[in-house]
Amino acid sequence: MNKKIAYTLSFIGLTLTSLTTLSIINKAVDQLAISKELLDKHNKELYHWRFGDISYSVSGEGKPVLLIHNLKEDSSSIEWNKIIPVLSRSHTVYAIDLLGCGLSERPSITYTSYLYTQLINDFIHNIIKKKTSVIATGKSASFILGACNDNEEAYDELILINPDSIHSLKKTPSKRTKTAEFILKTPIIGTFIYHLKTSRKKILQSFEEHYFYDQESIPESFVDYYFESAHLTARKAKNLYASLVGKYTNANIIRTLKNINQNIHILASREIPNMESTIKEYQYYNPAIEVEYIDYTRLLPQLEAPEEVLKYIQLYLYHK
């Protein structure tokens, strides 16, 4: 056997060993993340949507309110756990896990902004069946604006919590983001990269740097919830993340903002960098938007300062 063949066989052997090792690590991480079984499957309903089953909860009586969590690979309706018990005293409260998140199905498709606007409109039409107020966080705010623009008569009050900037939402898929998405979708290496990006340490870092302002008030249980949500259904968990990295969930909402006649309210956390600039963007295209700032919070004030958030939500829902 000549040296070239020997080197080739050695390289193949090392590669197979490395891939086998990564595969074992991937399985171990997935099993660890879901070992506590924290996300409650009890009292959950399923909406059999055409692109996959959607998990949701419903509680209370009164005018309907739909709660939509931020769109991120570790997010779920757990985001609303401190809001639902109070809000359901006066409203019928629906909280969904978006496709690709939480206990909902995670199909191997490209997740787009339009996909989620369809989901929201279909959910209201088929499940709620009444004119609905909607509250959404972060990137998901753009979906309810798009959904309302398509079917305005189905919506009552729109409440946006820390919506993404219009500038960031205008970013479209590029050669670089498509390459990153392709790598993430590979079975072993892509999954390993995803696990590095969604380790418990990384999720805690997200809470410390983006989700909460007061690091001392971060509940360990919620870090565990988000860690579990990021790894449910094993390798399918990365499908949404790949689309987020690929920028497929973005959409230019300028025309939508100009067209909407519904009441739009924004709850903005003052401690988020450039949030005031973001709000000015929204009000430039729709001057009727009402804004309230919440001090000493970041992306998830509904978890960090739920009483303050509820105060404004109830004001908006009862102001007519």
VOPA-983514 format. One record per residue (C-alpha): residue number from 1; chain; x, y, z. Coordinates in Angstrom, 3 decimals, m for minus. Layout:
{pake NUM; "A"; {X; Y; Z}},
...
//
This chain:
{pake 1; "A"; {0.000; 0.000; 0.000}},
{pake 2; "A"; {1.551; 3.353; m1.009}},
{pake 3; "A"; {1.749; 6.343; 1.315}},
{pake 4; "A"; {m0.992; 8.325; m0.482}},
{pake 5; "A"; {m3.531; 5.541; 0.027}},
{pake 6; "A"; {m2.429; 5.103; 3.629}},
{pake 7; "A"; {m2.844; 8.828; 4.328}},
{pake 8; "A"; {m6.268; 8.812; 2.638}},
{pake 9; "A"; {m7.460; 5.866; 4.699}},
{pake 10; "A"; {m6.122; 7.469; 7.885}},
{pake 11; "A"; {m7.938; 10.708; 7.056}},
{pake 12; "A"; {m11.194; 8.840; 6.384}},
{pake 13; "A"; {m10.796; 6.909; 9.622}},
{pake 14; "A"; {m10.201; 10.085; 11.660}},
{pake 15; "A"; {m13.143; 11.803; 9.997}},
{pake 16; "A"; {m15.503; 8.908; 10.737}},
{pake 17; "A"; {m14.270; 8.760; 14.336}},
{pake 18; "A"; {m14.802; 12.523; 14.743}},
{pake 19; "A"; {m18.287; 12.390; 13.264}},
{pake 20; "A"; {m19.195; 9.442; 15.485}},
{pake 21; "A"; {m17.938; 11.352; 18.532}},
{pake 22; "A"; {m19.930; 14.460; 17.563}},
{pake 23; "A"; {m23.039; 12.339; 17.034}},
{pake 24; "A"; {m22.677; 10.837; 20.533}},
{pake 25; "A"; {m22.202; 14.329; 22.013}},
{pake 26; "A"; {m25.295; 15.599; 20.155}},
{pake 27; "A"; {m27.467; 12.803; 21.563}},
{pake 28; "A"; {m26.123; 13.361; 25.076}},
{pake 29; "A"; {m26.874; 17.106; 24.957}},
{pake 30; "A"; {m30.421; 16.529; 23.714}},
{pake 31; "A"; {m31.118; 13.982; 26.447}},
{pake 32; "A"; {m29.682; 16.246; 29.153}},
{pake 33; "A"; {m31.699; 19.261; 28.016}},
{pake 34; "A"; {m35.059; 17.483; 28.161}},
{pake 35; "A"; {m34.352; 15.265; 31.173}},
{pake 36; "A"; {m36.325; 17.462; 33.597}},
{pake 37; "A"; {m39.463; 17.514; 31.406}},
{pake 38; "A"; {m40.316; 21.039; 32.517}},
{pake 39; "A"; {m42.554; 22.213; 29.693}},
{pake 40; "A"; {m46.008; 21.232; 30.868}},
{pake 41; "A"; {m47.904; 19.034; 28.417}},
{pake 42; "A"; {m50.992; 19.023; 30.647}},
{pake 43; "A"; {m53.896; 21.365; 29.917}},
{pake 44; "A"; {m52.472; 21.910; 26.442}},
{pake 45; "A"; {m54.574; 21.902; 23.308}},
{pake 46; "A"; {m53.470; 21.078; 19.764}},
{pake 47; "A"; {m54.412; 22.994; 16.640}},
{pake 48; "A"; {m53.818; 20.721; 13.649}},
{pake 49; "A"; {m52.468; 23.338; 11.271}},
{pake 50; "A"; {m51.522; 22.458; 7.707}},
{pake 51; "A"; {m47.787; 22.912; 8.329}},
{pake 52; "A"; {m47.710; 21.136; 11.704}},
{pake 53; "A"; {m49.471; 20.782; 15.046}},
{pake 54; "A"; {m49.568; 23.937; 17.160}},
{pake 55; "A"; {m49.605; 23.634; 20.949}},
{pake 56; "A"; {m51.630; 26.219; 22.837}},
{pake 57; "A"; {m53.345; 26.853; 26.155}},
{pake 58; "A"; {m56.638; 28.586; 26.818}},
{pake 59; "A"; {m57.900; 29.943; 30.126}},
{pake 60; "A"; {m60.408; 32.406; 31.543}},
{pake 61; "A"; {m63.574; 34.002; 30.176}},
{pake 62; "A"; {m64.265; 37.254; 28.413}},
{pake 63; "A"; {m63.038; 39.013; 25.282}},
{pake 64; "A"; {m60.237; 37.005; 23.652}},
{pake 65; "A"; {m56.570; 37.926; 23.902}},
{pake 66; "A"; {m53.891; 36.054; 21.973}},
{pake 67; "A"; {m50.361; 36.017; 23.431}},
{pake 68; "A"; {m47.470; 35.424; 21.027}},
{pake 69; "A"; {m43.956; 34.904; 22.364}},
{pake 70; "A"; {m40.752; 36.233; 20.814}},
{pake 71; "A"; {m39.531; 34.184; 17.858}},
{pake 72; "A"; {m36.291; 32.571; 18.932}},
{pake 73; "A"; {m35.076; 28.983; 18.996}},
{pake 74; "A"; {m35.383; 28.785; 22.805}},
{pake 75; "A"; {m38.686; 30.659; 23.174}},
{pake 76; "A"; {m42.125; 29.319; 24.027}},
{pake 77; "A"; {m45.381; 30.413; 25.629}},
{pake 78; "A"; {m43.662; 30.008; 29.017}},
{pake 79; "A"; {m42.796; 33.664; 28.411}},
{pake 80; "A"; {m46.347; 34.554; 29.522}},
{pake 81; "A"; {m46.542; 32.462; 32.698}},
{pake 82; "A"; {m46.622; 35.497; 34.982}},
{pake 83; "A"; {m49.214; 37.321; 32.861}},
{pake 84; "A"; {m51.828; 34.638; 32.159}},
{pake 85; "A"; {m53.178; 34.065; 35.730}},
{pake 86; "A"; {m54.139; 37.727; 36.155}},
{pake 87; "A"; {m55.221; 38.462; 32.580}},
{pake 88; "A"; {m57.462; 35.370; 32.482}},
{pake 89; "A"; {m59.584; 36.789; 35.311}},
{pake 90; "A"; {m61.174; 39.172; 32.803}},
{pake 91; "A"; {m60.389; 37.695; 29.365}},
{pake 92; "A"; {m60.222; 34.428; 27.497}},
{pake 93; "A"; {m56.464; 34.111; 27.104}},
{pake 94; "A"; {m54.869; 32.037; 24.352}},
{pake 95; "A"; {m51.110; 31.444; 24.445}},
{pake 96; "A"; {m49.532; 29.564; 21.563}},
{pake 97; "A"; {m46.177; 27.988; 20.898}},
{pake 98; "A"; {m45.256; 29.173; 17.419}},
{pake 99; "A"; {m44.352; 26.574; 14.814}},
{pake 100; "A"; {m40.779; 25.446; 15.526}},
{pake 101; "A"; {m40.969; 26.453; 19.207}},
{pake 102; "A"; {m41.907; 24.929; 22.548}},
{pake 103; "A"; {m44.276; 21.972; 22.300}},
{pake 104; "A"; {m45.378; 22.731; 18.747}},
{pake 105; "A"; {m44.203; 20.719; 15.774}},
{pake 106; "A"; {m40.827; 21.533; 14.179}},
{pake 107; "A"; {m41.036; 20.514; 10.515}},
{pake 108; "A"; {m37.979; 20.553; 8.262}},
{pake 109; "A"; {m39.046; 23.593; 6.253}},
{pake 110; "A"; {m37.876; 27.161; 5.752}},
{pake 111; "A"; {m39.581; 29.354; 8.349}},
{pake 112; "A"; {m40.617; 32.732; 6.947}},
{pake 113; "A"; {m42.394; 35.826; 8.141}},
{pake 114; "A"; {m45.344; 35.080; 5.876}},
{pake 115; "A"; {m45.618; 31.566; 7.329}},
{pake 116; "A"; {m46.254; 33.082; 10.766}},
{pake 117; "A"; {m48.713; 35.701; 9.526}},
{pake 118; "A"; {m50.681; 32.816; 7.997}},
{pake 119; "A"; {m50.510; 30.870; 11.252}},
{pake 120; "A"; {m51.840; 33.774; 13.305}},
{pake 121; "A"; {m54.715; 34.514; 10.937}},
{pake 122; "A"; {m55.631; 30.824; 10.650}},
{pake 123; "A"; {m55.515; 30.350; 14.428}},
{pake 124; "A"; {m57.859; 33.291; 15.029}},
{pake 125; "A"; {m60.204; 32.152; 12.239}},
{pake 126; "A"; {m60.338; 28.456; 13.176}},
{pake 127; "A"; {m59.813; 28.406; 16.963}},
{pake 128; "A"; {m60.739; 31.770; 18.509}},
{pake 129; "A"; {m63.444; 32.666; 15.938}},
{pake 130; "A"; {m63.881; 36.181; 17.333}},
{pake 131; "A"; {m62.324; 39.588; 16.938}},
{pake 132; "A"; {m59.139; 39.350; 18.996}},
{pake 133; "A"; {m56.629; 41.564; 20.743}},
{pake 134; "A"; {m53.060; 40.377; 20.275}},
{pake 135; "A"; {m49.914; 40.888; 22.349}},
{pake 136; "A"; {m46.555; 39.938; 20.836}},
{pake 137; "A"; {m42.893; 40.267; 21.751}},
{pake 138; "A"; {m39.799; 41.109; 19.724}},
{pake 139; "A"; {m39.679; 39.755; 16.174}},
{pake 140; "A"; {m43.181; 38.315; 16.509}},
{pake 141; "A"; {m44.551; 41.864; 16.576}},
{pake 142; "A"; {m43.863; 42.087; 12.843}},
{pake 143; "A"; {m46.009; 38.977; 12.257}},
{pake 144; "A"; {m49.105; 40.382; 13.918}},
{pake 145; "A"; {m48.719; 43.606; 11.949}},
{pake 146; "A"; {m48.591; 41.572; 8.745}},
{pake 147; "A"; {m51.510; 39.407; 9.819}},
{pake 148; "A"; {m53.618; 42.450; 10.718}},
{pake 149; "A"; {m52.765; 44.084; 7.402}},
{pake 150; "A"; {m54.100; 40.985; 5.606}},
{pake 151; "A"; {m57.270; 40.641; 7.700}},
{pake 152; "A"; {m57.869; 43.800; 9.700}},
{pake 153; "A"; {m61.457; 42.982; 10.718}},
{pake 154; "A"; {m60.208; 40.046; 12.825}},
{pake 155; "A"; {m58.209; 42.274; 15.182}},
{pake 156; "A"; {m58.953; 44.561; 18.084}},
{pake 157; "A"; {m56.052; 46.086; 20.062}},
{pake 158; "A"; {m52.451; 45.340; 19.000}},
{pake 159; "A"; {m49.825; 45.499; 21.760}},
{pake 160; "A"; {m46.167; 45.169; 20.785}},
{pake 161; "A"; {m43.561; 44.508; 23.466}},
{pake 162; "A"; {m40.058; 45.613; 22.415}},
{pake 163; "A"; {m40.546; 45.081; 18.672}},
{pake 164; "A"; {m37.495; 44.560; 16.463}},
{pake 165; "A"; {m36.223; 47.658; 14.687}},
{pake 166; "A"; {m37.519; 48.301; 11.190}},
{pake 167; "A"; {m33.922; 48.531; 9.995}},
{pake 168; "A"; {m33.078; 45.021; 11.251}},
{pake 169; "A"; {m36.285; 43.575; 9.800}},
{pake 170; "A"; {m35.331; 44.844; 6.333}},
{pake 171; "A"; {m32.250; 42.598; 6.213}},
{pake 172; "A"; {m32.798; 39.885; 3.613}},
{pake 173; "A"; {m31.114; 36.529; 2.929}},
{pake 174; "A"; {m27.643; 36.897; 1.432}},
{pake 175; "A"; {m25.017; 34.503; 0.103}},
{pake 176; "A"; {m23.347; 34.529; 3.525}},
{pake 177; "A"; {m26.534; 33.848; 5.519}},
{pake 178; "A"; {m27.627; 31.128; 3.068}},
{pake 179; "A"; {m24.241; 29.415; 3.493}},
{pake 180; "A"; {m24.588; 29.552; 7.283}},
{pake 181; "A"; {m28.112; 28.092; 7.008}},
{pake 182; "A"; {m26.829; 25.265; 4.783}},
{pake 183; "A"; {m24.104; 24.349; 7.279}},
{pake 184; "A"; {m26.571; 24.377; 10.184}},
{pake 185; "A"; {m28.860; 21.973; 8.350}},
{pake 186; "A"; {m26.135; 19.316; 8.005}},
{pake 187; "A"; {m27.018; 16.320; 10.212}},
{pake 188; "A"; {m24.007; 16.063; 12.541}},
{pake 189; "A"; {m21.780; 19.142; 12.238}},
{pake 190; "A"; {m24.735; 21.529; 11.951}},
{pake 191; "A"; {m26.392; 19.973; 14.984}},
{pake 192; "A"; {m23.161; 20.240; 16.970}},
{pake 193; "A"; {m22.845; 23.949; 16.095}},
{pake 194; "A"; {m26.473; 24.446; 17.134}},
{pake 195; "A"; {m25.782; 22.786; 20.486}},
{pake 196; "A"; {m22.820; 25.097; 21.053}},
{pake 197; "A"; {m25.062; 28.102; 20.360}},
{pake 198; "A"; {m27.867; 26.852; 22.619}},
{pake 199; "A"; {m25.962; 25.435; 25.572}},
{pake 200; "A"; {m27.359; 26.241; 28.995}},
{pake 201; "A"; {m24.422; 28.612; 29.507}},
{pake 202; "A"; {m25.307; 30.490; 26.305}},
{pake 203; "A"; {m28.962; 30.717; 27.274}},
{pake 204; "A"; {m28.039; 32.065; 30.711}},
{pake 205; "A"; {m25.865; 34.606; 28.921}},
{pake 206; "A"; {m28.871; 35.650; 26.824}},
{pake 207; "A"; {m30.879; 36.216; 30.008}},
{pake 208; "A"; {m28.058; 38.282; 31.502}},
{pake 209; "A"; {m27.344; 40.381; 28.420}},
{pake 210; "A"; {m30.660; 40.601; 26.570}},
{pake 211; "A"; {m33.708; 39.211; 28.383}},
{pake 212; "A"; {m33.306; 40.725; 31.884}},
{pake 213; "A"; {m31.859; 43.993; 33.170}},
{pake 214; "A"; {m31.378; 42.827; 36.762}},
{pake 215; "A"; {m29.144; 39.768; 36.622}},
{pake 216; "A"; {m29.852; 38.963; 40.274}},
{pake 217; "A"; {m33.555; 38.459; 39.543}},
{pake 218; "A"; {m33.148; 35.849; 36.791}},
{pake 219; "A"; {m35.053; 32.696; 37.853}},
{pake 220; "A"; {m32.959; 29.548; 37.369}},
{pake 221; "A"; {m36.130; 27.686; 36.453}},
{pake 222; "A"; {m36.703; 29.885; 33.402}},
{pake 223; "A"; {m33.166; 29.282; 32.166}},
{pake 224; "A"; {m33.996; 25.567; 32.375}},
{pake 225; "A"; {m37.301; 26.112; 30.548}},
{pake 226; "A"; {m35.563; 27.899; 27.701}},
{pake 227; "A"; {m32.778; 25.305; 27.567}},
{pake 228; "A"; {m35.337; 22.511; 27.279}},
{pake 229; "A"; {m37.359; 24.359; 24.650}},
{pake 230; "A"; {m34.252; 24.794; 22.505}},
{pake 231; "A"; {m33.675; 21.033; 22.401}},
{pake 232; "A"; {m37.094; 19.392; 22.189}},
{pake 233; "A"; {m37.530; 16.918; 19.309}},
{pake 234; "A"; {m33.739; 16.515; 19.127}},
{pake 235; "A"; {m32.309; 17.337; 15.690}},
{pake 236; "A"; {m35.491; 19.034; 14.470}},
{pake 237; "A"; {m34.988; 21.735; 17.095}},
{pake 238; "A"; {m32.411; 23.517; 14.917}},
{pake 239; "A"; {m34.757; 24.024; 11.945}},
{pake 240; "A"; {m36.079; 27.376; 13.148}},
{pake 241; "A"; {m32.598; 28.537; 14.182}},
{pake 242; "A"; {m31.297; 27.867; 10.661}},
{pake 243; "A"; {m34.071; 30.041; 9.173}},
{pake 244; "A"; {m33.411; 32.818; 11.687}},
{pake 245; "A"; {m29.713; 32.803; 10.802}},
{pake 246; "A"; {m30.673; 32.781; 7.114}},
{pake 247; "A"; {m32.810; 35.945; 7.661}},
{pake 248; "A"; {m35.919; 34.280; 6.202}},
{pake 249; "A"; {m38.113; 35.418; 9.092}},
{pake 250; "A"; {m37.501; 39.101; 8.336}},
{pake 251; "A"; {m39.924; 41.318; 6.411}},
{pake 252; "A"; {m40.059; 45.004; 5.515}},
{pake 253; "A"; {m43.032; 46.315; 7.516}},
{pake 254; "A"; {m42.983; 49.968; 6.406}},
{pake 255; "A"; {m45.953; 49.718; 4.035}},
{pake 256; "A"; {m47.820; 47.589; 6.589}},
{pake 257; "A"; {m47.358; 50.189; 9.314}},
{pake 258; "A"; {m48.662; 52.906; 7.018}},
{pake 259; "A"; {m51.748; 50.875; 6.067}},
{pake 260; "A"; {m52.948; 49.661; 9.480}},
{pake 261; "A"; {m55.814; 51.595; 11.054}},
{pake 262; "A"; {m56.056; 49.433; 14.170}},
{pake 263; "A"; {m54.925; 50.758; 17.558}},
{pake 264; "A"; {m51.238; 49.944; 18.016}},
{pake 265; "A"; {m49.565; 50.246; 21.410}},
{pake 266; "A"; {m45.892; 49.670; 22.147}},
{pake 267; "A"; {m44.425; 48.750; 25.522}},
{pake 268; "A"; {m40.718; 49.549; 25.341}},
{pake 269; "A"; {m37.957; 48.696; 27.804}},
{pake 270; "A"; {m35.778; 51.733; 28.314}},
{pake 271; "A"; {m32.657; 49.659; 29.017}},
{pake 272; "A"; {m32.536; 48.109; 25.546}},
{pake 273; "A"; {m29.864; 49.878; 23.468}},
{pake 274; "A"; {m31.305; 52.073; 20.685}},
{pake 275; "A"; {m34.897; 51.318; 21.696}},
{pake 276; "A"; {m35.875; 54.987; 21.530}},
{pake 277; "A"; {m34.576; 55.134; 17.954}},
{pake 278; "A"; {m36.612; 52.036; 17.127}},
{pake 279; "A"; {m39.754; 53.641; 18.535}},
{pake 280; "A"; {m39.157; 56.797; 16.492}},
{pake 281; "A"; {m38.964; 54.599; 13.379}},
{pake 282; "A"; {m42.376; 53.088; 14.122}},
{pake 283; "A"; {m44.009; 56.415; 14.930}},
{pake 284; "A"; {m42.544; 58.029; 11.816}},
{pake 285; "A"; {m44.497; 55.599; 9.628}},
{pake 286; "A"; {m47.564; 55.492; 11.901}},
{pake 287; "A"; {m47.824; 58.593; 14.121}},
{pake 288; "A"; {m50.919; 57.206; 15.878}},
{pake 289; "A"; {m48.879; 54.544; 17.711}},
{pake 290; "A"; {m49.029; 54.950; 21.505}},
{pake 291; "A"; {m45.852; 54.220; 23.490}},
{pake 292; "A"; {m45.077; 53.619; 27.145}},
{pake 293; "A"; {m41.587; 52.992; 28.514}},
{pake 294; "A"; {m40.808; 50.551; 31.298}},
{pake 295; "A"; {m37.667; 51.304; 33.303}},
{pake 296; "A"; {m35.059; 48.775; 34.432}},
{pake 297; "A"; {m36.144; 45.966; 32.108}},
{pake 298; "A"; {m34.922; 44.499; 28.843}},
{pake 299; "A"; {m36.510; 42.207; 26.230}},
{pake 300; "A"; {m38.872; 40.286; 28.552}},
{pake 301; "A"; {m40.525; 42.750; 30.943}},
{pake 302; "A"; {m43.477; 40.342; 31.234}},
{pake 303; "A"; {m41.131; 38.065; 33.183}},
{pake 304; "A"; {m39.015; 40.723; 34.869}},
{pake 305; "A"; {m41.728; 43.260; 35.788}},
{pake 306; "A"; {m45.096; 41.531; 35.184}},
{pake 307; "A"; {m47.114; 43.914; 37.383}},
{pake 308; "A"; {m45.950; 46.898; 35.341}},
{pake 309; "A"; {m46.705; 45.154; 32.050}},
{pake 310; "A"; {m50.157; 44.069; 33.263}},
{pake 311; "A"; {m50.951; 47.624; 34.295}},
{pake 312; "A"; {m50.501; 48.849; 30.736}},
{pake 313; "A"; {m52.120; 45.820; 29.095}},
{pake 314; "A"; {m55.266; 46.270; 31.165}},
{pake 315; "A"; {m55.265; 49.996; 30.377}},
{pake 316; "A"; {m55.067; 49.323; 26.655}},
{pake 317; "A"; {m57.712; 46.592; 26.702}},
{pake 318; "A"; {m60.201; 48.630; 28.738}},
{pake 319; "A"; {m59.553; 52.085; 27.329}},
{pake 320; "A"; {m62.459; 52.104; 24.850}},
//
